[in-house]
């Protein structure tokens, strides 16, 4: 029986990968921290054959700990389920001689400053980027860059749209830079973050992501996901639809951009989640690439819409097997996130909908819980997942469902 090591399983993709391992007859082990493991749900623990505890905030020690464990346990493949640990997974696979990505580019797959440099070096279509150590330097560098407003200001290392804002003038730069640098460590593992600030050309147009599997350097694009986000000064994600309703020309341009980005980052064995903006003229610009499974249950959307199990394919590539990526269904699936209109305390929500298109619902916040503003992906209070015969049908059903949900916030407590 082959054995795989999942580096942190307590994330949205973790249970999918553990389930896929059981279906493939693969023994699944998990690397995490002992304190984090205590919070694992019982149903998650039940899918795990063994654990190894380490301190991810000390990357060198973690690499040594996991190398020793993998050699003693005879691990056959390594996968990262949490994007902040994808560089560690790449270095571990390389040290063990297992399928993985180019180790010299491991950090560029997570750090947006290094990623922008790799894109520029390989002429990947991407937004122009200005880099600065802090607010004052950002103001100076922007003045010298010739970059027009608006721009998107973001931290070099974070996720879920945390610290990201759209800036319309130089007067807003310092505040945006301070927001980008406001989170210095990532819970729950206390990982130190690179708080270098990036200001990137704002790209008008629709937003998509391309879900891909890479095996032996061969890139297989599974689907294009349509992304729905907030407008204004923030860019929180409100939902996704698989597959996106695009023209053949748009699909070709999006896949070409994703291919260029994946190659620039040296991805060879695993999965990739490539976020791209497409202008009204059909010109793509790659925003970033995640060398890990997509979040927000996009893997389930791919499975519901196309019958492709991306988690299964992810494990197969990591274990040196040929990935099973043949579509078995021609439908569409969507997820929409329920958010509060403002930060505060949740008072009440209407009953979550059911019907022909709804396949799953969940609430992550209950009455009495504090709720953040919908400025990033941490401000969600629930979700609805749907399936339909086409993207047009499922998007229409999703719009009707979200219109039916009422959220009330407490005025005083």
C-alpha positions in Angstrom: 0.0 0.0 0.0 1.3 3.4 -0.9 1.6 6.1 1.7 1.1 9.9 1.3 1.8 12.8 3.7 -0.6 15.7 3.8 1.0 18.8 5.1 -1.9 20.3 7.3 -5.2 18.7 6.6 -7.5 21.0 8.7 -8.4 23.2 5.7 -11.2 23.2 3.2 -9.4 20.9 0.8 -8.1 18.5 3.5 -11.1 16.3 3.9 -11.5 16.0 0.1 -7.9 14.8 -0.2 -8.2 12.4 2.8 -11.4 10.9 1.2 -9.7 10.5 -2.1 -6.8 8.7 -0.4 -9.2 6.2 1.1 -10.9 5.6 -2.2 -7.5 5.0 -3.9 -6.4 2.6 -1.1 -3.6 5.0 0.0 -2.5 5.3 3.6 -2.8 8.9 4.6 -0.6 10.5 7.2 -0.8 14.2 8.3 1.8 16.7 9.4 0.5 19.4 11.7 1.2 21.0 15.1 0.1 19.2 18.2 -2.0 22.1 19.4 -3.7 22.4 16.1 -4.4 18.7 15.9 -6.3 18.9 19.2 -8.9 21.0 17.4 -9.4 18.5 14.5 -12.9 17.3 14.1 -13.4 13.6 15.0 -14.6 12.7 11.5 -11.3 14.2 10.1 -9.2 12.3 12.6 -10.9 9.1 11.6 -9.6 9.4 8.0 -5.9 9.7 9.2 -3.6 6.7 9.5 -0.8 8.5 11.3 0.4 12.0 12.4 3.7 13.8 12.7 3.9 17.0 14.8 6.3 19.8 14.0 6.6 23.5 14.3 6.0 25.1 10.9 7.1 28.5 12.2 10.6 27.1 12.0 10.9 26.0 8.4 14.3 24.3 8.7 13.4 22.3 11.7 10.1 21.3 10.1 11.8 20.2 6.9 14.2 18.0 9.0 11.4 16.6 11.1 9.3 15.7 8.1 12.2 14.3 6.2 13.0 11.9 9.1 9.4 10.9 9.4 8.9 10.3 5.7 12.0 8.1 5.5 11.1 6.1 8.6 7.5 5.7 7.4 8.4 5.1 3.8 6.2 7.9 2.4 5.6 7.7 -1.3 4.2 11.2 -2.0 3.9 14.6 -0.4 1.0 17.1 -0.8 0.3 20.5 0.7 -3.3 21.2 1.4 -2.7 24.6 3.0 -1.1 27.2 0.6 1.2 28.7 3.2 3.0 25.4 3.4 3.3 24.7 -0.3 7.0 25.7 -0.4 7.8 23.3 2.4 6.0 20.5 0.5 8.1 21.3 -2.6 11.4 21.2 -0.7 10.4 18.0 1.2 9.5 16.2 -2.0 12.8 17.3 -3.6 14.8 16.1 -0.6 13.1 12.7 -0.7 13.3 12.3 -4.5 9.5 12.2 -4.8 7.4 13.9 -7.5 7.1 17.6 -7.0 7.9 21.1 -8.4 11.2 22.8 -9.1 12.6 23.5 -5.6 14.5 26.7 -6.6 11.1 28.3 -7.3 9.3 27.0 -4.3 8.9 30.4 -2.6 7.7 32.1 -5.9 4.7 29.9 -5.8 3.6 31.6 -2.5 5.2 35.0 -2.3 3.6 37.4 -4.7 6.7 39.6 -5.0 8.8 36.7 -6.2 5.9 35.5 -8.3 5.7 38.9 -10.1 9.4 38.7 -10.8 9.1 35.2 -12.3 6.2 36.4 -14.4 8.2 39.3 -15.7 11.2 37.2 -16.4 9.1 34.8 -18.5 6.9 37.4 -20.1 3.7 36.1 -18.5 0.8 38.5 -19.1 0.4 40.0 -15.7 -0.3 43.4 -14.1 2.7 45.8 -13.7 3.9 45.7 -10.1 5.6 48.2 -7.8 7.3 46.8 -4.7 8.1 48.7 -1.4 9.1 47.9 2.1 6.6 50.3 3.7 4.1 53.2 3.2 6.7 56.0 2.6 8.7 53.9 0.1 5.5 52.9 -1.7 4.5 56.6 -2.2 8.0 57.3 -3.6 8.1 54.3 -5.9 4.6 54.9 -7.2 5.5 58.5 -8.1 8.5 57.2 -10.1 6.7 54.3 -11.7 4.3 56.1 -14.1 1.7 53.6 -13.1 -1.8 55.0 -13.4 -4.5 54.9 -10.8 -6.4 52.9 -9.6 -4.0 50.3 -8.3 -4.4 47.3 -6.1 -2.4 47.3 -2.9 -1.7 44.0 -1.3 0.8 42.2 1.0 3.4 39.9 -0.5 2.2 36.9 1.6 -1.4 36.4 2.6 -4.6 34.9 1.3 -8.4 35.3 1.3 -8.1 38.9 0.1 -6.8 39.9 3.6 -5.0 43.3 3.4 -6.0 43.9 -0.2 -7.5 47.3 -1.2 -8.2 49.2 -4.4 -6.6 52.7 -4.3 -7.8 55.6 -6.5 -5.1 58.2 -5.6 -1.7 58.8 -4.1 -3.4 60.2 -1.0 -4.8 56.7 -0.1 -1.5 54.8 -0.6 -0.2 55.1 3.0 -3.4 53.8 4.5 -3.6 51.0 2.1 0.1 50.0 2.8 -0.6 50.0 6.5 -3.6 47.7 6.0 -1.4 45.4 3.8 1.1 45.2 6.6 -1.3 44.8 9.5 -1.0 41.0 9.7 2.5 39.9 10.4 1.9 36.2 11.3 -0.5 33.6 10.1 -2.6 31.8 12.5 -3.0 29.0 13.5 0.7 28.0 13.1 2.2 31.4 13.8 4.0 31.6 10.4 6.0 34.8 9.9 4.7 36.6 6.8 6.7 38.7 4.3 5.0 42.1 4.7 6.5 43.7 1.7 3.8 45.8 0.0 2.8 45.5 -3.7 1.0 48.0 -5.8 -0.3 46.4 -9.0 -1.9 47.8 -12.1 -5.7 47.5 -11.7 -7.1 45.3 -14.4 -10.7 46.0 -15.5 -12.7 43.0 -16.6 -14.2 39.7 -15.4 -12.3 37.4 -13.0 -11.8 33.7 -13.5 -9.6 30.9 -12.1 -8.3 28.0 -14.1 -8.1 24.6 -12.2 -5.2 22.5 -13.5 -3.4 19.2 -12.9 0.3 18.9 -13.8 1.9 15.5 -14.2 5.5 15.1 -15.2 5.5 18.7 -16.5 2.4 18.1 -18.7 -0.4 20.5 -18.0 -4.0 19.4 -18.0 -6.6 22.2 -17.6 -9.7 20.8 -16.0 -12.0 23.8 -16.0 -12.4 27.6 -16.0 -14.2 29.0 -12.9 -16.2 32.2 -13.0 -15.5 34.3 -9.9 -17.9 36.8 -8.3 -16.4 39.5 -6.1 -17.2 42.7 -4.2 -16.7 46.0 -5.9 -15.4 49.3 -4.5 -12.3 49.4 -2.4 -12.2 45.7 -1.4 -12.1 42.4 -3.4 -13.8 39.7 -1.3 -15.0 36.7 -3.2 -18.8 36.2 -3.1 -19.0 33.0 -5.1 -17.9 30.7 -7.9 -19.4 28.9 -10.9 -17.9 25.9 -12.7 -17.6 25.9 -15.7 -17.6 29.6 -16.6 -19.7 30.7 -19.4 -17.1 32.0 -21.9 -16.6 32.3 -25.6 -14.2 29.8 -27.3 -11.7 32.7 -27.9 -11.9 33.8 -24.2 -11.3 30.2 -23.1 -8.3 29.8 -25.3 -6.8 33.1 -24.0 -7.4 32.1 -20.4 -5.9 28.6 -20.8 -2.8 30.1 -22.6 -2.2 32.6 -19.8 -2.5 29.9 -17.1 -0.1 27.6 -19.0 2.5 30.4 -19.3 2.2 31.2 -15.5 2.4 27.5 -14.5 5.6 27.0 -16.5 7.2 30.2 -15.2 6.8 28.9 -11.7 8.3 25.5 -12.4 5.2 23.5 -11.5 5.8 19.9 -12.5 3.6 17.5 -10.4 0.5 18.5 -8.6 -2.4 21.0 -9.0 -2.6 24.7 -9.7 -5.2 27.3 -9.1 -4.5 30.3 -11.5 -6.5 33.5 -11.0 -6.8 35.6 -14.2 -8.6 38.9 -15.1 -9.9 39.1 -18.7 -10.5 42.6 -20.2 -13.5 43.5 -22.3 -11.1 43.2 -25.3 -10.3 39.6 -24.4 -6.8 40.3 -23.0 -5.8 38.1 -20.0 -3.7 39.2 -17.0 -2.6 36.6 -14.5 -3.1 37.8 -10.9 -1.5 34.9 -9.1 -1.1 31.1 -9.0 -1.6 28.8 -6.1 0.4 25.6 -6.2 -2.2 23.8 -4.1 -5.9 22.7 -4.3 -8.4 25.5 -4.7 -10.3 26.7 -1.7 -13.9 27.6 -1.3 -15.0 24.0 -2.2 -14.1 24.6 -5.9 -12.9 21.0 -6.1 -16.4 19.8 -5.2 -17.8 22.2 -7.9 -15.5 20.6 -10.5 -16.7 17.1 -9.4 -20.4 18.1 -9.4 -20.2 19.8 -12.8 -17.8 17.6 -14.7 -17.4 14.4 -12.7 -13.7 15.0 -12.3 -12.2 14.3 -8.8 -9.4 16.8 -8.6 -8.3 15.6 -5.2 -7.9 12.1 -6.6 -5.8 13.4 -9.5 -3.7 15.5 -7.0 -2.8 12.4 -5.1 -2.1 10.4 -8.2 0.4 12.9 -9.5 2.1 13.1 -6.1 2.4 9.3 -6.1 3.8 9.1 -9.6 0.6 7.7 -11.1 -1.2 8.8 -14.2 -4.0 11.2 -13.1 -7.6 10.3 -13.9 -9.0 13.6 -15.4 -11.5 12.4 -17.9 -14.8 14.3 -17.7 -17.8 12.1 -16.8 -20.5 14.8 -16.7 -21.6 17.9 -18.6 -23.3 20.1 -16.1 -22.6 23.2 -14.0 -22.2 23.9 -10.3 -22.0 27.0 -8.2 -21.4 28.2 -4.6 -22.4 31.5 -3.1 -21.3 32.9 0.2 -23.7 34.6 2.6 -22.2 37.8 4.1 -23.5 40.4 6.5 -24.1 43.9 5.2 -21.8 45.3 7.9 -19.6 44.3 10.8 -21.3 43.6 14.1 -23.2 40.9 15.9 -25.4 38.5 13.9 -29.0 38.7 15.1 -30.9 36.5 12.7 -30.9 34.9 9.3 -33.8 33.5 7.3 -34.0 29.8 6.7 -31.5 28.6 4.2 -33.2 27.6 0.9 -33.8 24.2 -0.5 -35.1 23.2 -4.0 -34.2 21.4 -7.2 -30.9 23.2 -7.7 -29.7 23.4 -4.1 -27.4 20.5 -3.1 -25.8 21.8 0.1 -26.1 24.6 2.6 -24.1 25.5 5.7 -23.8 28.3 8.3 -20.4 29.2 9.8 -21.9 31.9 12.1 -24.8 31.6 14.5 -26.9 34.3 16.2 -24.9 36.1 18.8 -21.6 35.6 16.9 -19.5 38.6 15.9 -19.3 39.0 12.1 -16.7 40.9 10.1 -17.5 43.3 7.3 -17.5 41.8 3.8 -14.1 43.3 3.0 -12.3 39.9 2.7 -13.2 36.2 2.7 -13.2 36.1 6.5 -16.5 38.0 6.7 -18.7 35.1 5.6 -21.5 33.7 7.6 -22.7 30.8 5.4 -22.9 29.3 2.0 -25.2 27.7 -0.6 -24.1 25.2 -3.2 -26.1 24.5 -6.3 -26.1 22.4 -9.5 -27.8 22.9 -12.9 -27.6 21.8 -16.5 -25.6 24.9 -17.6 -23.7 27.8 -16.2 -26.5 30.1 -17.2 -29.1 28.0 -15.4 -27.1 27.6 -12.2 -26.2 31.3 -12.1 -29.8 32.3 -12.4 -30.8 29.8 -9.6 -28.0 31.2 -7.4 -29.2 34.8 -7.9 -32.7 33.8 -6.9 -31.5 31.9 -3.9 -29.3 34.8 -2.6 -32.2 37.2 -3.1 -34.3 35.1 -0.8 -31.9 35.2 2.2 -32.3 37.8 4.8 -29.5 38.7 7.3 -30.2 40.9 10.3 -27.5 42.5 12.5 -28.1 43.5 16.1 -28.2 47.3 16.6 -27.2 47.0 20.3 -26.3 44.3 22.8 
